Amino acid sequence: MAADRTMNQLASRPAPEWRTGQWFNSDRPLALADFRGRVVALHAFQMLCPGCVANGIPQAQRIARLFDPARVAVVGLHTVFEHHEAMGPAALAAFIREYRLTFPIGVDLQDANGPLPYTMAAYGMKGTPTLVLIDQQGRLRKRSFGVEDDMRVGADIATLLAEEIPYEPRI
């Protein structure tokens, strides 16, 4: 499935901050600023989503395994918009163990006033699985609903890695 926004269409937009209630595989809450200087592959999923289990999560694991973690960070976002009662923290912890997920995974906060969790809505996601690429400067560069071919995703990550980061003097 094609990306719903290309890397150049989103290049000037800063990535929205994540709004999470809990983190797995991390000893502290994480923020976008923690990943500045690295490309972030944000994988939004639901553990009861067949496309996530069959395609999205394995792709996120391949990205985590194949790219240098000092240059590319994989972050999971469990973003539940249906079957809330079946996808609580205990079930997610078992799921993470069963699928041997090692990258950090945040639980998207549910918006009491709307059907979509906060981060899912802020990123304009249409469902799960969704892959979001954030460049080294924290800008939203790609949002792709469904699963794209690994070669396309790898090429997009390589393109972001090859971009020069403007020098910002520290005073």
C-alpha positions in Angstrom: 0.0 0.0 0.0 1.4 3.4 -0.9 2.2 6.1 1.6 -0.6 8.5 2.1 1.9 11.4 2.3 5.3 11.4 0.6 8.5 12.4 2.4 8.7 15.8 0.6 5.1 16.7 1.3 5.5 16.5 5.0 9.1 17.8 5.2 8.4 21.1 6.8 6.0 19.8 9.5 7.4 19.0 13.0 6.3 15.6 14.2 3.7 15.9 17.0 4.8 14.9 20.4 3.6 11.5 21.6 1.0 11.3 24.3 1.5 8.0 26.0 0.3 6.5 29.3 2.8 3.7 29.7 6.0 2.5 28.2 7.3 -1.1 27.7 11.0 -2.0 27.0 12.0 1.4 28.4 12.9 2.3 31.9 11.4 5.8 31.5 8.9 7.7 29.4 10.3 8.7 26.0 9.8 11.8 24.0 10.8 12.8 20.4 13.7 14.9 21.8 15.3 11.7 23.0 15.8 10.7 19.4 17.1 13.9 17.9 19.9 13.2 15.5 18.4 9.8 14.6 15.8 8.7 12.1 12.7 7.3 13.9 10.6 4.6 12.5 7.4 4.8 14.5 5.3 1.7 14.1 1.6 2.1 15.2 -0.2 -1.1 15.8 -2.9 -3.0 17.8 -2.1 -6.5 19.0 -5.4 -7.8 17.7 -4.8 -6.4 14.2 -4.1 -9.2 11.7 -2.1 -6.9 9.4 0.0 -5.7 12.3 0.8 -9.2 13.5 1.5 -10.7 10.0 3.3 -7.8 8.4 3.8 -4.6 10.4 5.5 -5.9 13.5 7.8 -8.2 11.5 8.8 -5.2 9.4 9.5 -3.1 12.5 11.6 -6.0 13.9 13.6 -6.1 10.6 14.2 -2.4 10.6 15.4 -2.7 14.3 17.7 -5.6 13.4 19.2 -4.2 10.1 19.8 -0.6 10.9 22.4 0.8 13.3 20.4 1.8 16.5 22.7 4.8 16.9 21.3 6.1 13.6 17.8 4.6 13.4 15.4 4.2 16.3 12.4 1.9 16.1 9.6 2.9 18.4 6.3 1.0 18.7 3.0 2.8 19.5 0.1 0.6 20.7 -2.8 2.7 19.5 -6.1 1.1 20.4 -9.2 2.4 18.8 -11.4 -0.7 19.1 -11.7 -3.7 21.5 -10.3 -1.7 24.4 -11.2 -4.2 27.1 -9.2 -7.0 25.4 -6.0 -4.9 24.9 -5.0 -3.8 28.4 -1.5 -3.5 29.8 -1.3 -7.1 31.0 -2.3 -8.5 27.6 0.1 -6.1 25.8 3.0 -7.2 28.1 2.3 -10.9 27.3 2.1 -10.0 23.6 5.5 -8.2 23.7 7.1 -11.2 25.4 5.5 -13.7 23.0 6.6 -11.8 19.9 10.0 -11.0 21.4 9.7 -7.3 20.8 12.7 -5.4 22.1 12.2 -1.9 20.8 10.4 0.6 23.1 6.6 0.6 22.9 4.4 3.4 24.2 0.7 3.0 24.9 -1.2 5.9 23.1 -3.5 7.8 25.5 -7.2 7.4 24.7 -9.0 10.7 24.1 -12.1 10.7 26.3 -13.8 13.1 23.8 -13.1 11.2 20.6 -12.9 7.7 19.2 -9.1 7.9 18.4 -6.2 8.0 20.8 -4.3 11.3 21.0 -1.2 10.4 19.1 -3.0 8.5 16.4 -5.2 11.6 15.8 -2.3 14.0 15.9 -0.5 12.1 13.2 -3.6 11.8 11.0 -3.4 8.0 11.0 -6.2 6.1 9.3 -5.7 2.8 11.1 -3.2 0.1 11.9 -0.6 -0.8 10.9 0.9 2.6 10.2 4.5 3.4 9.7 5.7 6.9 10.4 9.2 8.1 9.5 10.6 11.1 11.4 13.9 12.7 10.3 16.9 13.5 12.3 15.6 17.0 13.0 12.3 15.7 14.4 10.2 16.5 11.3 7.4 14.2 10.1 8.5 12.9 6.7 6.3 9.9 5.9 3.1 8.3 7.1 2.1 5.1 5.5 -1.1 3.1 6.3 -0.8 -0.6 5.7 2.5 -2.3 4.9 4.9 -1.2 2.2 7.6 -3.3 0.6 10.7 -3.6 2.7 12.8 -2.3 -0.2 10.8 0.9 -0.4 10.9 1.5 3.4 14.7 0.8 3.5 15.2 3.3 0.6 13.2 5.9 2.4 15.2 5.4 5.7 18.5 5.5 3.7 17.4 8.8 2.1 16.7 10.3 5.5 20.1 9.0 6.8 21.9 10.6 3.8 20.4 14.1 4.5 22.8 16.6 5.9 21.8 18.0 9.3 22.2 21.8 9.4 24.8 22.9 11.9 23.3 24.5 14.9 25.9 26.2 17.1 25.4 25.6 20.8 25.8 28.7 22.9 
